[in-house]
Structure formats: structure tokens, C-alpha cells
């Protein structure tokens, strides 16, 4: 019995020494990342996040990405013999994405003698739970009087088979000055940016045309505060 107790005691001591967190380092970081997608046509991204470093080089976190296209065309079609175009607020695809992740942090690549400044790299694999702002399209049906048009009706076309679950990963280089952190990195995800429009059938029986599926990729800058 005593031997078993000693074994358990030593195991606890070993585990505590391995997981001991340096008291001068901060466990939590609040960050804000902003970037642009380098495919999926023109799209921006903004993501606040909070992470918890429960061990010196390993942590978990959650982010909430807001992303939207911009400068998209009106995409005209014919409905019941009338010219129609997308409503202004539905021309750009937009998503809200909840992103829990694991944070893997490297030891310092460089640091000042007093640890006031530090440089490191980190990777953040995770999952994406995505919800589009519009899982349908609404067209304005136009009538013309000479060269002047006016809207006479609206028609909505729903999307089918929306995909909402994806994987993601990002890698970044980070530089800290005391508690303030500046980072830059690359992000990749299986997010199908056009999933909310991929299976929309228009009035003429044809599908709404979107680009083929591909991995979503973006570059970003981030600013954080450790506490």
C-alpha cells in the first residue's frame, strides 16, 4: 500500500513539474485579426478571438470570423419575361464563422535579455462552424419606361444542401513587446465560400453560376494583448 502511495505521489510531482507554468508569462490573450482572401474573388475577414495557454507551448482558443465579399456585380437574369437583378444587400456573400482551435506555440526564436521583447511562431489547427447571412437570393423584377427602370416585384430563390462544418488551420509569426503582440500569417480552410449559393435554381431552371469548389486561403495581420 505504501509503495503504491509513493508511486502515485511521485507521479503527481512529475506531472506538476512538467505542466508548471512560468509565473511571469500570461496565460490569456485577446486578439483581433484582419485580412483578405487571396481566392474566392474579393473578400475581407475580421476575427476577434480569445486563447488560453494552459501549458507553456500548448493552448486552446475560440474565434468568431466575420467575412464578406465586396464589389460584386448585380448578376442579372430573366424572370417571367422581365429583366431582374440581385438586391443590393445580397450581391456580396457574407458569413459568420465560429472557430474553436488548438494553439501550438514554439519556444522563442529570439528574445531580448530581459524577455521584454520576444519572437516566435505558432500554428492553430481547428474547426469552422459556419453560418451565412443569406442562404437564398432575392431578385428585383424590373419594368422599363423608356430608359428608366423601376422595381415591380421581388422573387426569392432558396438554396439547398448548405454545408456548415469545415476544418481550418493557420500559421503565424508573432512579435511581443511586453504584453502587446503583433502577428502576421497565412490561413487555409476547407470552407466552401459559395456553399450558400451553390444549389440555387433560378426561374429558367438553371443553377445560379458560382466558381468551382476550392480551399479558402487568406493572409492576415493580428494585434493582441496578453493578460
N, C-alpha and C positions, 0 to 999 in steps of 0.2 A: 504494500500500500504506500509506504514511504517512498519507494523507488518510483512508483507511478506519479506521486505528487511532485517529486523533484523533476521528473521528465516534463510534466506539464508546466511547472514553474520556469524551467529553462527555456521551453518553447515560447512562453509568453514574453520572456525577456528578449529572446532573439527577434521575435516578431515586432516588438516595440522598438528595438534598435533599428530595424530595417525600415519601419514606417515612420520613424521620428521625423517631424517636420521642423526645419530650422525656424527658430522663433523670429528672426529678423526678416523673413520673407512673408509676403502677404498671400493669403490663400484664395482670395476672391478677386476677380477682375470684371469690371463693366466696360464693354467696348461698343463702338459704333463703326461699322464698315460700310464703305460706299464704293461702287464700281460700275463697270459697264460689261455687258455680254459681248463677246467677240464673235458670236454667231447669232442665230435667231434674229437676224436683221438688227434694228436699232432698239436696244433695251437698257434701262438703268436698273440698279439694285441698291437698296439701303437696308442694313441689317443691324439692329441693336441686339446685344447678347450679354449673358452673364455666365461666367465659368467659375468652377470651384476646383482648385488644385489640392486634392486630398493627400497626395504624395508629392515629393519634390518634382518629379517629372511626369506625373500622370494625373489627369483630372477629368471632369465631365462638365458639360455646359448645355445651354439651350439658347437658340437664337430665333428671331422672327424676321424673316426676309420679306420686304415689300419690293416687288419688281413690276415694271410696266414697260411696254414698248412706247415709242414716240414717233411722231411724223409719219404715221401710216396713212395710206390712201383711203378714199371713201368706198372703194370696191363696189362698183355699180352692177346691177343686174336688171332683168325684166320680170315684172310681176303683173300678171293679168293684162299684159299688153302695155303696161306703163313702165317708164324708167323709174328705178328705185336705187337708193344708196344707203349705206350704213349710217345710223345715227352717230352724231359726233362723239358721244361718250362711249361708244363701243368699237371705235376704229382701232384702238390700241388694246392688245391683250394685257391683262394685269393679274397678278397672283399675290396671295399671302401664303407664306410657307413657314411652318413650324419645324425647327431643326434641332433636335437633341443630338449631341455628339460626344465623342471621347477625345480628349486633348492629350497629345503626346509631345512633350517638350524636351528639347535637347539640353545638355549642360551648356553653360556659357561658352560661346566661341571666342568671345573677347569680353573683358571687363576691366574697369579701372581698379586701381589698387585698393580703393575704399568701397568697392561694389556700388558706387553711386550711379555708374553707367554700365549697361550690360547689353550684349548682343547674342541672340540665339535664334534657332529655327524651331518650328513646331508643325505638326500635322494634326488634322482634325477630321477623322472619318465619322460619318453619321448617317442619319436617315432624314428624309424630307416628307412631311405630311402637308400636301399642297391643296389649296382651295382657290379656284379662280373667282374673280369678281363678277364675271358673266359667263355662265355655261350655256349661252344661247346667243343669237344675233337678232337685232331688230332693224328692219329696213324702213326707211321713209319712202312712201309711194308718191311720186311727183306727177303733177299735171302742168302743162306749159300753156301760157298765153303769150304768143309771140316768142320772144327770147327769155321771158321771165317765167320761172317755175315756182310752184307753191306746193306744200305738202297736203295731200288729201286723205291719207290713211297711213297706218303703220301695220307691219306684219312681222310676227316673231317666229323664228325657226330654232327649235331646241336642238341641243347636242346630245349624243348618246355615247355610252361606254366611256365616261370620263375616267382617266387614270389619276390617282391622287397619292400613291405611295412610290417613293423613289429612294435611291441611295445618293450620297454626295461625299465629297472629300475636298479638303483644301490644304495647301501648304503655304507657309509664310515665313518671312524673315522679320524679326522683331528687335527693336532697339528701345531700351528703357532708360529714362533719366529719372532717378528716384522712383516715384510711383507712377509716372506718366509713361505710356508705351505707344510707340509709333510702329506700324507694321505695313508690309506690302506683300501681296501674294497672288496665287493662282487658284481658281476654284473650278471643279468639274462635277457634273451631276448627270444622272440618267433622266432628269426632268424633261418631259416632252412639252415644250413651251406651247405647242399648238393642240394639246390634248382637248382643250375646251372648245375647239372648233373643228377637230379632225373628222367628226362624223355628223356634220350638219348637212342636211339635204335641202336644197333650195326649191323654189316653186317650179322650176323647169325640170326637176328630177335629178339634177346633177349635184354632186357634193361640192361644198364650199372648198375652193382650192387653197391648200396650205403646203408648205415645204415638207419634204420627207423627214422622218424621224432621225435625230442625231443627238449626240451628247451635248448638253449645255455647258458652255465654258465661259468664264469671266475672269477679269483681273480686278483687283481692289486695293484700296488703302484703308487702314484702320487706325483708330485712336482709342486708347484705353486708359483706365485708371485702376490701379491695384489697391486693395484695402483689406 
